Amino acid sequence: MIQDSRRLRFVYRMALDFSQPVQKHQFALRMIPQSDERQQITSCNVKLEPACSLTEDTDTFGNRYVYGEIIHPHTTFCVEVCGAAEVSSKALSLCDKPRMALAPFRYMSQYTKAGACLKGYHESHGQKEDEQPYAYCIRLLHQIYEDMTYVQGVTDIHTTAEEALAGGRGVCQDYAHIMIALCRMAGIPSRYVVGMMQGEGCSHAWVEVCTEGVWHGMDPTNNKFVDDSYIKISHGRDYQDCIVNRGTFLGNGTQMQTVCVRVDNDPV
């Protein structure tokens, strides 16, 4: 049991609807919360329709995922992950791995490459002389919130931090990529996080920055520190490392994905 924690119940449901039957559907799903110093997953069940056998593994970043294959034709694919977690209000995850483990989070990645807009923003709002890294991250958290406008539909999953900042509008994925890019430009290791939080109806993205050997969760979309209302699922260099559903199948037609997330206080 984690000290000074509270219990939350969660449901993460993802559905794919195909316009025509597909078959030989191979998939890998990253939607299973992981236990760490900040949160303990006390129960977790995975339901799949159509049913098939699942194999569980972890990726290079330590994220849990399951994979499998549905051979026979189907027009819907639904996954539901539900369970309970004990989440700490302290919102810290100790960075106790060797220094080399931070290397992937120090350098620019596919979504965080800096162009003219990010470089200009860094010149205006970069780390000041004698400003501590943690203090700078807090200032950056507030600054991005002030300068960006949350608007759905103006960006998509392929939008980079440079493009989102240039447009001044976006969603949680964009806010997170912008903050990660600017932190890395200042030499501060930072990583992209996917998870769930109370009050959201879908998955959420935020940032973890590492200063003085500790990972601090920060949410630039909501201008707040990650607290005990957040449940973490996965982390990586950027969105590409945390894609919830990867898959291939045989068949024509189109597909539509819907995601529904619910996090509540556990009455037990």
N, C-alpha and C positions, 0 to 999 in steps of 0.2 A: 504494500500500500504506500502511495506517495503522500508525504506529510503536507498538510494544508491544501488538500485537493478537494474537488467536488466531483460528483458522478454525473456523467452525461450519457444519454442514449442517442444513437445515431442510425440513420437509414440513408443509404446512397443507392439510388436506383437509376440505371441507364438502360434505355431501350433503343433498338434499331429496327426500323420498319423498312422492308425492301419492297419495291414496286413489282418485282418479279421474284420467283423462288431462286434461292442460291443454295449451293452445296459445297462440300469439302471446305467448310468455313474454319480456318485456323485463326486463333486469336490469342492475344496476351493482354491481361487486364491489370492495371495499376490503380486499384481503388480500395486497397486494404490498409487501414491505419496501422502504424507501427508503434511499438512501445519504445520509449527512451526515458531520459531523466526527467522530462517534463510531463509525460503522459504514460499511463499504463492501460493497455487494452485488456479489459477483464473478460470480455466475451466477443466473439465475432463469427457470424455465420454467412456463408455465401450460397445464394440460390440462383440457379441458372435454368432458363427455358429457351430452347429445348434442352433437356438435361443431357449431360455428358460427363465423363470422368475429367477431373481437373488435377493438374500437377502444380505444386507451389515451389517457388524459388525466390532468390534475392538477386538484384542487379549489382553492378559495381559500386553504386552509391549506398547499398544496404536497404533499398526499398523492396518491400514484399510485392510479389505479383503471382498470378495464376495464369496458366495457359492450357489450351485444349483444342479439340477439333470436333466439329459436327459434320458428319459425313452426309446425312440424308438431306433432301431439299427442305427449306423452311423460308418463311416470309417475315418472321419476327425473331428477334434475339434480345432477350431481357436478362439483366443481371441485377441482383439486389444484394447488397452487403449491409447487414444490420448487426448491432451489438451495443456494448457499453464501454465506457472509458472513465478512468480517474485522471482528471486533468489538474495540473498545478497552476495556481494563480501567479506563481513566481515567473513563469514563462521563460525559463532558461534551459538550454541544453549544453552541457559541458563539452568542450572540444578537447577530448583527451587522446586524440590520435596523433601520430607523428606529423611533423610539419609538412611532409610531402603530401599528406592527405588534403591539405588546403590548396595545393597547386591548381586543381581544376577550377577553383572558385576565385582565382586571382586574375585570370586572363579573359579577354573578350571571347564570346562565343557567337554562334550563328545569329541570335536575336539581339545581342548587346554590343555589336560593333559600332564604334563611334564615328559619326560623320561630322559635317560642319555644324549641325544644330547642337548635338551633344557636346562637342568641343567648345562651342560658344557658351553654352549653359554652364559648363564646368569652369570656364574662365570667370564667369560672373558669380557663381555660387560655390566654387571649389573650397577645399579645406584651407582655412586661414592659418597664418603662422602661429605656432604654439597652441593651436586648437587640437584637442585630443580626438582620436578617431571616433570614439563613442559619441562625444558631443557633436561632432560633425554629422554623424549619421542621423542624430535626432533633428538637427537643423535641416538636413536634407529631406527627412521625412515630412516635416511641416511645409517646406518650400515646394515640393512636388505637388502636395495636396492643394496648395494655394494656386499653383500655376496651371494645373491640369483640370479639365472638366469631364466628369463622368458621363459618357454618352454611349449607349449601346448601338451597334450597327454601323458605326463609322470606321471601325477596324475589324480585322478578323484574326484567325489563328496564325496567319502568316505575317502579320504586321510586326516590324522590328521596333526596337526602342527609338531609334533615330526617326523613323517615320511617324510614330505616335507622338513624340515630343514636338516634331515639326508641325503636326496638325493641332496639338494642344488639347486633344480629346481622345477618350478611349475607355477601356474597362480595366479590371483588376490585373489582367495579364500584362497590359501595357504599362500601368503604374509600376508594377514589380520589375519589369525589364528596364525601365528608365532608371529606377533607383539602383538596381544591380550594376548597370553600366557606369553610373557616376561614382559609385563606391569603388568599383574596380579601377577606375581612372585615378582614384586617390590612393590606390594600393591596399584597399581594405577588402579581404576575402568576403564574398557574398554569394548567396545561393537562392535559387528560385524554389518556392514551396507551394505545393498544392494541398488543399485540405478542405475542411468544413468549418462553419461557424454558425452560432445561433443568429437567427434573423435573416439568413440567406436561404433562398430556395434552390440554389445550385451550388456547384463547387466554387471555391474561392482560391485566390492566389495571393501570396505575400512574400516577404523577404526575410532571410536570416543573415545577419552580418556577424563576423567574428572579430572581436576585439579582446585583447588580453586573455586569450584562451577560452573565451565563452561565446556561444552563439546566442544572439539576441534576436527575437522575432519582432519585426516591425511591419505594419500594414499601411502603406502609403495611400491606398484607396480610401481608407477610413480615418487616416491621420491618428493612428493609435498604436500602442504597443500590443503585441499578441498576449492575450491573457487566458484565463481558464474557460473562455467561451469558444476557443478554437481547438479543433482536432486536426492534427497533421496527418497527411497520407503519405506524401513522398517529397523528395527534394532532388535538385540537380543543378546543372549549370544554367539552364533556362527551360522554357516550355517543352522543348524537344525531348528532354530527358524525363519528363513527367507526364507524357501523353497517357491518358486513362485507358484508351482502347486502341490497340494496333491489331490489324487483321487483314487477311486475304481470303478470297472466296472465288468460286466459279459461278458465273451468272451475269446476266445483263440487267439493265434497269438502274434505278436510282435508289438511294438510301436516305433516310431521315433519322437523325439522332435526337433524343430528348433525355434530359437529365433532371432528376428531382432529388433534392437533398433536404433532410430534416434533422435538426439537432435540438434536443430538449433536455431539461433537467430530469434526472432519474429520480423518481419518487421513492425508490427503495432505499 
